[in-house]
Amino acid sequence: MQIAQTVPLQVDMAMALQRVRIEEKYGKSYLCLLQAVFVAETELLLRVKDISHFLMQDIAFLSGGRGKDNAWIITFPENCNFRCIPEEVIAKVLTYLTSIARQNGSDSRFTIILDRRLDTWSSLKISLQKISASFPGNLHLVLVLRPTSFLQRTFTDIGFRFSQEDFMLKLPVVMLSSVSDLLAYIDDKQLTPELGGTLQYCHSEWIIFRNAIENFALTVKEMAQMLQSFGTELAETELPDDIPSIEEILAIRAERYHLLKNDITAVTKEGKILLTNLEVPDTGEAVSSSIERHQQINGDWQTINKLLAQVHDMETAFDGFWEKHQLKMEQYLQLWKFEQDFQELVTEVELLLNQQAELDDVTGNIAQVKQKIKKLENLDEKSQDLLTKARFVILHGHRLAANHHYALDLICQRCNELRYLSDILVNEIKAKRIQLSRTFKMHKLLQQARQCCDEGECLLANQEMDKFQSKEDAQKALQDIENFLEMALPFINYDAETLQYEFDVMLSPELKVQMQTVQLKLENIRTIFENQQAGFRNLRDKHVRPIQFVVPASENLIRARAPFFPTKHGKKTWRQNQSNLKIEVVHDCQEKRSSAQPSSLDNDNSLDVLKNHVLNELIQTERVYVRELFTVLLGYRAEMDNPEMFDLMPPVLRNKKDVLFGNMAEIYEFHNNIFMSSLENCSDAPERVGPCFLERKDDFQIYAKYCQNKPRSEIIWKKYSECAFFQECQRKLKHRLGLDSYLLKPVQRITKYQLLLKELLKYSKDCEGSTQLKEALDTMLDLLKSVNDSMHQIAINGYIGNLNELGKMIMHGGFSVWIGHKKGATKMKDFARFKPMQRHLFLYEKAVVFCKRRTESGEGSDRYPSYSFKHCLKMDEVGITEYVKGDNRKFEIWYGGKEEVYIIQAPNVDVKMSWLKEIRNILLKQQELMTVKKRKQQEPITEQERLSPQQSDEDPCQRWLSYFDEAAMSNSK
């Protein structure tokens, strides 16, 4: 792997833009990874391997020592070839040494020791000039050990005296005669042995260590680049659209991830080995040397430790990014499998629906209808298997949704579509089964009608007049004819419309023709039988031989069957029997109930007993409630001010007493001093319970303040619930439950009142005080709604102003919202917004507030929602359109003369109508106020009022006319 030297400005800009784009696309986890990588990229421009041959020339070295002013010491040892070394080489060496010092500490001042004891003044002067020209940092002091020979020392003194002003302007130079003079500026523990100190330093070992450290830094940088490259590939590579390819890519990426993890582990191990080599052994003999070397190795140790920290940060960021990426990819794969199962099911369901639709034709004979019924049974068996698969797919979707899948909306939509298709399949097969069953009965009826015709023909063929010469024979033949006519009468009297109504099926033309043919044939047989009946009657009465009618013999002799349809008389009899049965059962039940129930007087006494029982429960639970409040205030709240308990609680907790307990003390004072005694006075007079609540309905508003503080109280409790203070208080009070259970008591109590009042009202119907009791119940229910609304209102964040100025909150709820512009230019982003925004709307007396419900994780997030304010529409500038084409759940709220139109989709029609009702009421009240205002303006006014400017340019009456025009047009559509 090659090492990148310097990054041009254009590349920096491109990387910055790339980071922004990736952050927008993949979130904060990948941005953290890139930031960790970016930290690892910042290194030295020069490295020891680039100037190692210069460092080996003993130009200068950084021993790690510090002056008494804490400035870094750079030593220039004796070097006879120094004057021959180019300035750029000296500059590179000094730049490298100063950069190392800056990395190891925040103090960037430097002190130079220039050892020229064996040199000449001319060489010394050249050295000072080169150092002045090449030194890149903040040079604090230059200590020069001047030449020791008498002649050169004299030249140096004279030369320095004349050149002192030039040098002092550029360098703060101090001439020293001997090594001992250094001790005035630098402690001997910070000097190397050749300068009379005790600081152990080996220049060759230092170069080796620096080379190892920089190689490690290079390895860290290369690892960072590999992580960045891999992360970019994960973030930007498009995934295929087939499951095997996705699984293959995920497996390859997982393998690469584990390889990178192994590389990170190896780099970390290498860094720890370097740290171990830099540690000083803490033995008795090495204590003094350890102290001396500590300053020397401290900077290198910090460098390695800093690099290891960067590796750890990169690994943490990389693991976090990989975890989220892997989760998204697994969810992506799960979504593909879920979608594939969904599409397969939809195809199979549509195939079954098409197959059952082919069975709509009701023509054919009874055998064909039987065949269709058999096919439908086969389709039903297949549908049961499909429904089982659909339930498994829906269950799979629910599991994905429960695991917070990112495509939650799509999965829920697919599950709903599967339920819808399953219901359609079940209903269609059920309806088809009923239709085919009725059609089969129709064919069965037609078959029986044909059999009736055959039996009539057979009967006519066997009734020859020669065989019935006696009166008894004629009577028997007459009876046979009457029996047949009675059996055939239903088939003759029913027409096609009657059959269609009875069986709730559409008769095909073929069936109608067949029925008409059979009916005509039966009508002819009946006519013959009626004529023959007259002959048999004459034979029976006058013994005269009647005229014989010749009827062709039937080919099939079939025994008579019971008629398919019962007679109307039979139907009536059945209904009468059922009616009689019901009446008997009712009478029997009434007799049993009358025998079991007590008298009316006993019933009234029973109601009184139940009413007194509820009243007694109300009073007893009130006493328990007050006692529990007192226990909490005395055993917890008061103990927080007890100095003996201060050691058991964090100091911050003492200042949170009012947040933790809210206004519980105020609630206790109200119940203990006022309300409980009033309730106890009602023990012998239940009719006074209603007035007891009504007279103090304003006092119950203290519960709103307590409930509004409850989320803040729970935050404090969760943070300090394990505190020893609370455990000690619970032990002293001998409570089985913790403080949090008792902090919930006021919320539970205010909810309990309305339940007890309902029970009391149920047993107090038409009694004295029932009206006031009903008003008290309504008051407590209104109080609960007010408290609930206030909890939602304080959860609105971002609204500039006071929400209380918008009036009373009427209602609130979640809706799908589209924004459009019916006047003026339409923004492309608004025009292209096909997907609705999910908004939580709050309807106040003076405005409609649009918010976005924030999804927050953690315990209690469902109980205490949070909303982000988005928009506010003043009601005095709002109009509505009640009907929107395409969906009966939608309505429009338009603003500013329809410059902005908000299309609102309610969850169902009932919610929509309730919102429209409340909005209409608000707008009607505004119209009434404007009417009254106009009447006052028409009356005589003073000159000052006549000259006052008009407050509003828009006429609300005109706006209302526009609203009614819109409603009329929508209704006409």
Secondary structure, DSSP 8 states (H G I E B T S, - for coil): --------HHHHHHHHHHHHHHHHHH-HHHHHHHHHHHHHH---SS-HHHHHHHHTTTS-EEEEEE-TT--EEEEE---TTGGGS-HHHHHHHHHHHHHHHHHH-S--EEEEEEE-TTS-HHHHHHHHHHHHHH--SEEEEEEEE---SHHHHHHHHHHHHHHHHHHHHH--EEEESSGGGGGGTS-GGGS-GGGT------HHHHHHHHHHHHHHHHHHHHHHHHHHHHHHHHHH----SSHHHHHHHHHHHHHHHHHHHHHHHHHHHHHHHHHHHHS----STTHHHHHHHHHHHHHHHHHHHHHHHHHHHHHHHHHHHHHHHHHHHHHHHHHHHHHHHHHHHHHHHHHHHHHHHGGG---S-HHHHHHHHHHHHHHHHHHHHHHHHHHHHHHHHHHHHHTT-TTHHHHHHHHHHHHHHHHHHHHHHHHHHHHHHHHHHHHHHHHHHHHHHHHHHHHHHH--GGG--SHHHHHHHHHHHHHHHHHHHHHHH--HHHHHHHHT----HHHHHHHHHHHHHHHHHHHHHHHHHHHHHHHHHH------------SS-------SS--HHHHHHHHHHHHHHHHHHHHHHHHHHHHHS--HHHHHHHHHHHHHHHHHHHHHHHHHHHHHHHHHIIIIIGGGG-GGGGGGS-HHHHTTHHHHHTTHHHHHHHIIIIIHHHHHTTTT-GGGHHHHHHTTTTGGGHHHHHHHHHHHHHHHHHHHTT-HHHHHHHHHHT-SS-HHHHHTHHHHHHHHHHHHHHHHHHT-TTSTTHHHHHHHHHHHHHHHHHHHHHHHHHTEES--S-GGGG--EEEEEEEEEEEE-SSS---HHHHT--S-EEEEEEEESSEEEEEEEE---STTTTTS-EEEEEEEEEGGGEEEES-BTTBTTEEEEEETTTTEEEEEE-SSHHHHHHHHHHHHHHHHHHHHHHHHHHHHHHS---HHHHTS--S-SS-HHHHHHHHHHHHHHHHH-
